Amino acid sequence: MWGHSNQSFQGEFILVGVADRPRLEMLLFALLLVCYLMNLLGNTTIIVVSRLDPGLHTPMYFFLNNLSFLDIIFTTSIGPRMLVTFWRKSKAISYGACVTELCISLALGSVECILLTVMAYDRYAAISHPLQYTTIMSPSVCITMASVSWLSGFSHSLIQTVMTLRLPLCWRNQLDHFFCELPSFLKLPCVDTSLNEVLLLAGSVMFLVVPFCLITISYGYIATAVMRIQSAEGRKRAFNTCSSHLIVVWLLFGTAIFSYLLPHSNTPGDQGKIFSLFYIFFTTTFNPLIYTLRNKEVHKALQRLLMKK
């Protein structure tokens, strides 16, 4: 499949990252280690508490369970290997490990975009149609929505990965990034990549731009519904919750759109690399803080579980 042009390829890639700046590398190592540990702690807590407490067996926490599980495996698929690479002198990664990382990270990132859209619709249904909410978001509907999120994300990644692996790499094996990501990988082939770039653009519009617009529209309707709340304290609480959700969503989609929708030849190197850390580490760390650990229902559930123990 690779042809004669790949005969000199040595079977590994060199992740350039910021290897020429050891201090920055150590700073990123410490920062990402803290984010990764907080991610594991926060998301694991959400999964355990929502599973054990019957009061949290609702559509909202069903989707949050999916999001927490997704965030754990998303960062775990990249984080430990990246932290080890920061620490050691060798920046090499095997061909198989790189392709696996590319495929899994793209799949899980795509799933997250669709899942956040589904969660925005769930909040819209709960606030705008409270009387019909249990009918609209029935268990079968929730399972279908979650399944579509996962299947669509992995299907997208499979198509992109297969099309990318058809390209010959020749002698190029230096990736100017912290990890194996599709836009950086498309700089390596020694042939025209126009078809792959069009495919990447179409996928980015489908999994980034469209979900971002749908989420923004959903929260627009939510804001309209919140304005009808009689209690000033209730309106303030609802706006604080919605605004914190939107900040995390805009941070994730904004940095991902910058990385995937700008022409890869024009994307600023270090800026693009740093932005990728936002949608992989920082937003997945903020998700449990924003969505549930500030939530009174979760606090009460934690108290009930601790009292049982």
Phi, psi and chi 1 to 4 in degrees:
 res  aa     phi    psi   chi1   chi2   chi3   chi4
   1 MET       -  -35.0  179.3  172.6   65.0      -
   2 TRP   -81.2  -26.0  -72.8   89.0      -      -
   3 GLY    79.8  179.4      -      -      -      -
   4 HIS   -66.3  -26.9  178.8   72.0      -      -
   5 SER   -66.5  -14.5   56.1      -      -      -
   6 ASN  -102.4    9.7  -85.2  -27.3      -      -
   7 GLN   -62.6  -29.4  -66.9  -59.3  -47.8      -
   8 SER   -88.1   -3.6   60.4      -      -      -
   9 PHE   -68.4  130.7 -175.9   64.7      -      -
  10 GLN   -89.0    1.7  -61.6  -59.3  -49.9      -
  11 GLY    86.3   12.9      -      -      -      -
  12 GLU  -150.8  157.2   65.9  178.8   18.5      -
  13 PHE  -113.5  154.7  -64.1   98.1      -      -
  14 ILE  -108.6  117.5  -54.6  -59.6      -      -
  15 LEU   -87.6  104.0  -63.9  166.8      -      -
  16 VAL   -66.4  -49.8  176.6      -      -      -
  17 GLY    53.3 -124.2      -      -      -      -
  18 VAL  -123.9   41.0  -71.1      -      -      -
  19 ALA   -61.3  -22.4      -      -      -      -
  20 ASP   -80.6   -4.0   56.7  -28.1      -      -
  21 ARG  -128.8   83.8  -82.1  161.9  -71.5  177.4
  22 PRO   -58.0  -36.7  -21.9   32.3      -      -
  23 ARG   -65.6  -43.8  -70.3 -175.5  179.6  179.4
  24 LEU   -63.9  -36.9  176.8   58.1      -      -
  25 GLU   -62.9  -42.7 -159.5  168.3   42.6      -
  26 MET   -69.4  -35.0  -73.9  -60.9   99.3      -
  27 LEU   -64.4  -44.4  175.6   62.6      -      -
  28 LEU   -64.5  -38.0  -71.7  173.9      -      -
  29 PHE   -58.2  -49.3  172.2   84.7      -      -
  30 ALA   -65.4  -42.8      -      -      -      -
  31 LEU   -65.6  -45.9 -174.8   60.8      -      -
  32 LEU   -71.5  -30.7  -62.5 -175.2      -      -
  33 LEU   -64.0  -43.7  178.2   60.5      -      -
  34 VAL   -62.9  -45.4  170.5      -      -      -
  35 CYS   -61.1  -42.9  -74.2      -      -      -
  36 TYR   -65.2  -43.2 -179.7   59.9      -      -
  37 LEU   -66.9  -39.9  -65.6  176.4      -      -
  38 MET   -64.5  -39.0  -72.3  178.4   62.5      -
  39 ASN   -58.5  -49.8  178.2  -38.8      -      -
  40 LEU   -60.9  -45.8  -67.2 -180.0      -      -
  41 LEU   -65.1  -50.8  177.2   62.4      -      -
  42 GLY   -64.3  -48.1      -      -      -      -
  43 ASN   -71.9  -34.5  -74.9  -57.2      -      -
  44 THR   -66.1  -39.3  -58.3      -      -      -
  45 THR   -60.4  -44.4  -59.4      -      -      -
  46 ILE   -61.1  -45.3  -70.4  169.6      -      -
  47 ILE   -62.6  -46.7  -67.6  171.6      -      -
  48 VAL   -65.1  -48.3  171.5      -      -      -
  49 VAL   -64.9  -45.1  171.5      -      -      -
  50 SER   -69.5  -25.9   58.6      -      -      -
  51 ARG   -75.4  -39.9  -70.9  -75.9 -175.8 -178.4
  52 LEU   -84.5  -25.0  -65.0  179.3      -      -
  53 ASP   -99.0  116.7 -168.1  -76.3      -      -
  54 PRO   -61.4  -27.3  -20.9   32.4      -      -
  55 GLY   -66.0  -16.1      -      -      -      -
  56 LEU  -103.9   13.7  -59.6 -177.1      -      -
  57 HIS   -86.2   68.1  -66.7  174.4      -      -
  58 THR  -126.2  164.6   63.2      -      -      -
  59 PRO   -54.3  -41.4  -28.1   35.8      -      -
  60 MET   -58.3  -46.8  174.1 -177.4  172.0      -
  61 TYR   -79.3  -21.0  -70.9   97.0      -      -
  62 PHE   -62.9  -46.7  168.6   77.4      -      -
  63 PHE   -70.4  -35.0  -69.3  121.8      -      -
  64 LEU   -66.5  -33.6  -77.7  169.7      -      -
  65 ASN   -60.6  -45.7 -101.4  -61.9      -      -
  66 ASN   -61.1  -43.5  -86.3  -95.0      -      -
  67 LEU   -65.4  -41.6 -178.1   65.6      -      -
  68 SER   -66.0  -45.2  -65.7      -      -      -
  69 PHE   -61.0  -42.9  175.9   69.0      -      -
  70 LEU   -61.6  -44.6  172.1   63.8      -      -
  71 ASP   -64.5  -35.8  -75.4  -15.2      -      -
  72 ILE   -64.7  -50.2  -70.6  172.9      -      -
  73 ILE   -74.1  -27.6   59.5  175.1      -      -
  74 PHE   -62.4  -53.7 -171.2   18.1      -      -
  75 THR   -70.9  -32.3   51.1      -      -      -
  76 THR   -69.1  -29.4  -59.4      -      -      -
  77 SER   -69.1  -17.6   68.6      -      -      -
  78 ILE  -123.6  -42.3  -61.8  173.2      -      -
  79 GLY   -56.2  -57.6      -      -      -      -
  80 PRO   -57.5  -43.7  -26.8   35.8      -      -
  81 ARG   -64.2  -39.6 -160.4  -85.5  -46.6  148.0
  82 MET   -65.7  -40.8 -173.0 -172.2  -65.3      -
  83 LEU   -64.4  -40.8  -68.9  169.8      -      -
  84 VAL   -63.8  -40.9  170.0      -      -      -
  85 THR   -64.9  -38.1  -57.0      -      -      -
  86 PHE   -60.4  -37.3  -81.4  149.7      -      -
  87 TRP   -79.6  -32.7 -169.5 -103.7      -      -
  88 ARG   -98.3  163.3   68.5 -175.2 -174.4 -173.5
  89 LYS   -74.5  -40.3  -70.2 -175.3  178.0 -179.7
  90 SER   -72.6  128.3  173.0      -      -      -
  91 LYS  -107.0   19.4  -52.9  -57.5  177.8 -174.7
  92 ALA   -80.1  146.1      -      -      -      -
  93 ILE  -137.9  137.8  179.6  173.4      -      -
  94 SER   -67.4  158.5   69.3      -      -      -
  95 TYR   -59.3  -46.4  167.7   75.3      -      -
  96 GLY   -62.4  -42.9      -      -      -      -
  97 ALA   -65.5  -37.5      -      -      -      -
  98 CYS   -67.1  -46.3 -172.9      -      -      -
  99 VAL   -64.2  -40.9  170.4      -      -      -
 100 THR   -61.8  -43.9  -57.8      -      -      -
 101 GLU   -63.3  -42.4 -171.1  172.5   84.4      -
 102 LEU   -60.9  -48.5 -176.6  152.6      -      -
 103 CYS   -65.7  -47.4 -177.7      -      -      -
 104 ILE   -69.7  -43.0  -67.7  177.7      -      -
 105 SER   -64.2  -39.7   63.0      -      -      -
 106 LEU   -66.5  -40.7 -179.2   59.6      -      -
 107 ALA   -63.2  -49.5      -      -      -      -
 108 LEU   -69.5  -35.5  -62.6  177.1      -      -
 109 GLY   -63.1  -40.1      -      -      -      -
 110 SER   -66.6  -41.5  -59.2      -      -      -
 111 VAL   -60.2  -42.7  173.6      -      -      -
 112 GLU   -60.6  -40.9  178.0  132.0   -1.5      -
 113 CYS   -62.8  -44.1  -66.8      -      -      -
 114 ILE   -70.6  -39.5  -57.7  -59.7      -      -
 115 LEU   -64.7  -39.8 -168.9   58.1      -      -
 116 LEU   -64.1  -34.1  -73.0  171.4      -      -
 117 THR   -66.2  -43.5  -51.0      -      -      -
 118 VAL   -61.9  -41.3  169.5      -      -      -
 119 MET   -66.0  -35.5  -69.1  172.3   64.1      -
 120 ALA   -65.2  -39.7      -      -      -      -
 121 TYR   -66.0  -39.1  175.2   76.1      -      -
 122 ASP   -59.7  -44.2  170.7   68.6      -      -
 123 ARG   -65.9  -38.1  -69.6  -61.5   82.4 -150.4
 124 TYR   -61.7  -45.4  159.1   75.4      -      -
 125 ALA   -63.9  -39.5      -      -      -      -
 126 ALA   -67.0  -38.8      -      -      -      -
 127 ILE   -88.9  -40.2  -66.3  174.7      -      -
 128 SER   -84.8  -28.1  -60.5      -      -      -
 129 HIS  -132.6   62.8  -55.2  -75.1      -      -
 130 PRO   -62.1  -33.0   21.3  -31.8      -      -
 131 LEU   -73.5  -31.3  -61.6  179.7      -      -
 132 GLN   -98.8    5.3  -64.4   85.2   29.7      -
 133 TYR   -58.6  -46.5  176.4   62.7      -      -
 134 THR   -65.7  -28.0   53.6      -      -      -
 135 THR   -77.4  -44.2  -56.6      -      -      -
 136 ILE   -63.2  -46.6  -64.6  171.9      -      -
 137 MET  -105.3   59.2  -58.6  -58.0  -65.9      -
 138 SER   -69.9  162.3   64.9      -      -      -
 139 PRO   -54.7  -41.1  -28.1   35.7      -      -
 140 SER   -66.0  -37.7   59.9      -      -      -
 141 VAL   -65.8  -43.0  170.4      -      -      -
 142 CYS   -61.6  -45.1  -67.5      -      -      -
 143 ILE   -64.0  -40.4  -67.9  171.2      -      -
 144 THR   -63.2  -45.1  -59.3      -      -      -
 145 MET   -62.4  -44.1  -74.4 -178.8  163.5      -
 146 ALA   -64.7  -41.7      -      -      -      -
 147 SER   -63.6  -42.4  -60.1      -      -      -
 148 VAL   -62.0  -39.2  168.6      -      -      -
 149 SER   -59.4  -49.3  -59.4      -      -      -
 150 TRP   -68.6  -44.5  -73.8   88.8      -      -
 151 LEU   -66.5  -41.7  -71.8  173.1      -      -
 152 SER   -66.2  -39.1   60.8      -      -      -
 153 GLY   -64.1  -45.6      -      -      -      -
 154 PHE   -72.6  -32.5  -84.6   87.5      -      -
 155 SER   -65.6  -43.2  -61.0      -      -      -
 156 HIS   -59.5  -45.9  172.6 -126.0      -      -
 157 SER   -64.4  -40.5  175.5      -      -      -
 158 LEU   -61.6  -44.4 -177.7   62.0      -      -
 159 ILE   -62.3  -48.7  -66.9  169.7      -      -
 160 GLN   -62.7  -42.3  -64.2  -78.0    1.6      -
 161 THR   -67.4  -45.0  -56.5      -      -      -
 162 VAL   -61.0  -43.8  168.8      -      -      -
 163 MET   -66.1  -33.2  -68.7  -60.8  -66.3      -
 164 THR   -73.0  -39.3  -59.0      -      -      -
 165 LEU   -69.5  -13.2  -64.7 -175.2      -      -
 166 ARG   -75.8  -13.8  -64.2  174.6   65.1 -109.5
 167 LEU   -85.0  134.6  -59.7  171.9      -      -
 168 PRO   -75.1  137.7   26.6  -32.7      -      -
 169 LEU   -93.0  -19.5  -62.5 -179.0      -      -
 170 CYS    58.2 -127.6  -58.8      -      -      -
 171 TRP   -98.5    4.2  -62.1  -85.5      -      -
 172 ARG   -86.4  125.4  -56.6  174.2 -173.9  177.4
 173 ASN  -143.8   15.6   71.2  -27.0      -      -
 174 GLN  -101.0  116.0  -74.4 -160.7  -15.3      -
 175 LEU   -99.0  120.3  -89.3  169.4      -      -
 176 ASP   -84.0   67.6 -171.8   20.8      -      -
 177 HIS  -161.2  173.0 -148.5  -43.4      -      -
 178 PHE   -83.5  -24.4  -59.1  121.6      -      -
 179 PHE  -149.0  173.7   64.9  101.3      -      -
 180 CYS   -82.4  103.5  -63.7      -      -      -
 181 GLU  -123.5  147.2 -168.9  175.3   36.6      -
 182 LEU   -56.9  -49.5 -170.5   55.5      -      -
 183 PRO   -57.9  -38.9  -26.6   36.0      -      -
 184 SER   -72.1  -36.0  -62.8      -      -      -
 185 PHE   -64.1  -32.3 -158.3   91.7      -      -
 186 LEU   -71.9   -6.7  -74.2  178.5      -      -
 187 LYS   -81.3  -14.1  -63.5  178.9 -177.6  179.8
 188 LEU   -81.8  -40.9  -61.2 -179.4      -      -
 189 PRO   -57.8  149.3  -25.6   35.5      -      -
 190 CYS  -100.5   20.7   52.3      -      -      -
 191 VAL  -126.7  174.8  -64.9      -      -      -
 192 ASP   -65.6  128.6 -179.1   36.5      -      -
 193 THR  -111.3   22.4   58.8      -      -      -
 194 SER   -58.6  -42.8  -60.9      -      -      -
 195 LEU   -62.6  -42.5  176.0   60.7      -      -
 196 ASN   -65.6  -36.3  -64.3   78.8      -      -
 197 GLU   -68.7  -37.6  -70.6  173.5   21.1      -
 198 VAL   -65.4  -42.1  170.0      -      -      -
 199 LEU   -63.2  -41.4 -168.4   63.3      -      -
 200 LEU   -65.2  -40.2  178.1   60.8      -      -
 201 LEU   -62.3  -45.6  175.7   63.0      -      -
 202 ALA   -62.4  -43.1      -      -      -      -
 203 GLY   -65.4  -37.9      -      -      -      -
 204 SER   -66.8  -39.6  -60.6      -      -      -
 205 VAL   -64.1  -43.4  170.0      -      -      -
 206 MET   -68.4  -38.7 -174.1 -179.5  -59.6      -
 207 PHE  -104.5   -7.3  -75.7   87.7      -      -
 208 LEU  -119.8  -58.2  -70.4  174.2      -      -
 209 VAL   -68.5  -49.7  176.8      -      -      -
 210 VAL   -62.6  -49.9  172.7      -      -      -
 211 PRO   -59.2  -39.8  -27.2   36.5      -      -
 212 PHE   -60.2  -44.1  175.6   71.8      -      -
 213 CYS   -65.8  -42.1  -67.2      -      -      -
 214 LEU   -64.7  -40.7  -68.8  175.0      -      -
 215 ILE   -64.1  -44.2  -69.4  170.8      -      -
 216 THR   -62.0  -41.4  -56.3      -      -      -
 217 ILE   -64.5  -43.1  -68.7  169.5      -      -
 218 SER   -58.8  -44.4  -65.1      -      -      -
 219 TYR   -72.3  -23.1  -85.0   95.3      -      -
 220 GLY   -65.2  -44.3      -      -      -      -
 221 TYR   -65.5  -38.0  -78.8  110.8      -      -
 222 ILE   -62.4  -42.9  -69.7  171.3      -      -
 223 ALA   -61.3  -39.0      -      -      -      -
 224 THR   -63.0  -42.1  -56.9      -      -      -
 225 ALA   -66.7  -37.8      -      -      -      -
 226 VAL   -64.3  -35.0  166.9      -      -      -
 227 MET   -62.1  -21.9  -69.7  -62.2  -67.0      -
 228 ARG   -83.8   -9.1  -58.1 -165.9 -167.9  103.0
 229 ILE   -65.0  130.2  -62.7  176.0      -      -
 230 GLN   -70.7  -40.4  -60.9  -63.1  -38.2      -
 231 SER   -74.9  128.1  165.6      -      -      -
 232 ALA   -64.9  -37.8      -      -      -      -
 233 GLU   -66.3  -39.2 -177.8   62.8   26.5      -
 234 GLY   -64.9  -41.6      -      -      -      -
 235 ARG   -63.0  -43.1  -77.5 -161.5  -55.2  -88.5
 236 LYS   -63.2  -43.2 -179.3 -179.7  177.8 -177.9
 237 ARG   -64.4  -42.2 -162.8  162.6   51.9 -117.4
 238 ALA   -66.7  -41.8      -      -      -      -
 239 PHE   -66.0  -38.5  -88.9  120.3      -      -
 240 ASN   -62.0  -42.5  -73.9  -20.1      -      -
 241 THR   -64.7  -48.5  -58.4      -      -      -
 242 CYS   -64.0  -40.5  -69.5      -      -      -
 243 SER   -66.5  -38.1   60.8      -      -      -
 244 SER   -67.2  -38.5   59.3      -      -      -
 245 HIS   -60.0  -47.0  -71.5 -172.4      -      -
 246 LEU   -66.1  -36.1  -83.5  176.6      -      -
 247 ILE   -60.4  -46.3  -72.1  171.2      -      -
 248 VAL   -65.6  -42.1  174.9      -      -      -
 249 VAL   -62.9  -46.5  165.7      -      -      -
 250 TRP   -65.3  -35.8  -73.5  -18.6      -      -
 251 LEU   -64.1  -45.7 -178.6   63.3      -      -
 252 LEU   -64.5  -53.1 -175.3  150.6      -      -
 253 PHE   -70.3  -35.8  -79.4   94.9      -      -
 254 GLY   -62.9  -46.9      -      -      -      -
 255 THR   -70.7  -35.9   52.6      -      -      -
 256 ALA   -69.0  -40.1      -      -      -      -
 257 ILE   -62.8  -39.8  -73.6  171.2      -      -
 258 PHE   -60.5  -42.2  178.0   89.4      -      -
 259 SER   -74.2  -35.2  -63.0      -      -      -
 260 TYR  -102.0  -27.7  -81.9   82.4      -      -
 261 LEU   -95.3  -22.0  -80.5  177.8      -      -
 262 LEU   -73.8  143.9  -74.7 -177.2      -      -
 263 PRO   -55.1  128.0  -23.5   32.9      -      -
 264 HIS   -61.9  -23.5   65.3   77.4      -      -
 265 SER   -75.0  -19.7   57.9      -      -      -
 266 ASN  -105.0   -5.1  -61.8  -31.6      -      -
 267 THR   -71.2  124.0  -56.1      -      -      -
 268 PRO   -57.8  130.8  -19.9   30.4      -      -
 269 GLY   -54.3  -72.4      -      -      -      -
 270 ASP   -62.9  -37.6  -74.3   -9.2      -      -
 271 GLN   -63.6  -43.9 -164.8  172.5   -1.9      -
 272 GLY   -63.0  -39.1      -      -      -      -
 273 LYS   -64.5  -47.1  -63.6  174.2 -157.7  172.6
 274 ILE   -63.7  -40.0  -61.8  -60.5      -      -
 275 PHE   -60.6  -35.6  -87.5   17.8      -      -
 276 SER   -63.7  -28.9   68.4      -      -      -
 277 LEU   -68.0  -27.2  -59.5  179.8      -      -
 278 PHE   -65.1  -50.0  -82.5   87.6      -      -
 279 TYR   -81.9   -7.5   56.5   80.8      -      -
 280 ILE   -99.1  -44.0  -66.3  172.7      -      -
 281 PHE  -107.1  -50.9  -74.2   96.5      -      -
 282 PHE   -70.9  -47.2  -61.7  146.1      -      -
 283 THR   -68.6  -33.9   55.5      -      -      -
 284 THR   -70.4  -23.1   54.9      -      -      -
 285 THR   -79.3  -37.0  -58.4      -      -      -
 286 PHE   -74.5  -28.6  -67.0  150.5      -      -
 287 ASN   -52.4  -51.3  -81.3  -19.9      -      -
 288 PRO   -65.0  -32.9   19.0  -30.7      -      -
 289 LEU   -67.5  -41.5  -62.2  173.3      -      -
 290 ILE   -79.3  -45.4  -65.0  -61.8      -      -
 291 TYR   -81.8  -34.4  -78.5  100.6      -      -
 292 THR  -136.1  -39.0   48.2      -      -      -
 293 LEU   -68.0  -15.1  -64.2 -173.9      -      -
 294 ARG   -93.0   -0.6  -65.4  173.1   58.0 -153.1
 295 ASN   -86.5  132.2 -167.8  -48.3      -      -
 296 LYS   -64.3  -32.1  -70.9 -176.7  178.6  179.2
 297 GLU   -61.9  -40.6  -70.9  179.2  -20.8      -
 298 VAL   -69.1  -40.5  177.3      -      -      -
 299 HIS   -59.3  -45.0  -67.7  169.4      -      -
 300 LYS   -66.1  -38.6  -69.3  178.2 -179.5  177.6
 301 ALA   -64.1  -40.7      -      -      -      -
 302 LEU   -61.7  -42.9  -84.1  170.2      -      -
 303 GLN   -62.6  -41.9  -70.3  172.9    2.8      -
 304 ARG   -63.9  -41.5  -73.9 -165.9  -67.4  -90.5
 305 LEU   -65.8  -40.0  -70.0  175.0      -      -
 306 LEU   -67.8  -37.7  -69.3  173.4      -      -
 307 MET   -66.2  -35.9  -72.6  175.2   67.2      -
 308 LYS   -64.5  -40.2  -72.2 -179.6 -178.6  178.8
 309 LYS   -67.3      -  -65.3  -63.6 -179.1 -176.9
